[in-house]
Amino acid sequence: MEQQAVTVAANAAGLKEKRSVHRRRVLKSGVMLFNKGYASYGCRVRNLTEQGAMVEMGETAGVPSEFDFRMDGKNAVPAHVVWRTNDRLGIQFS
């Protein structure tokens, strides 16, 4: 129901829905690892699919375009930035 409301609101505003799969709303912690694992940024995962996620953090300017992403203590997976704002990133798992 919520996804349908978002799509209706986007269509009413003249925006085209670009998501091919439904994103689940979550609130989990994640870590972006880069520089061969010697550097990292913590983040909050706000929505999630099997292909990617939207994450929040204080500042995104220092995040490289490619990194390894780990969530819930699981193995890190390669990821890259699809879009960014000052405090959010859309990432796609490689």
Secondary structure, 3 states (H helix, E strand, C coil): CHHHHHHHHHHHCCCCCCCCCCCEEEEEEEEEEECCCCEEEEEEEEEECCCEEEEECCCCCCCCCEEEEEECCCCCEEEEEEEECCCEEEEEEC
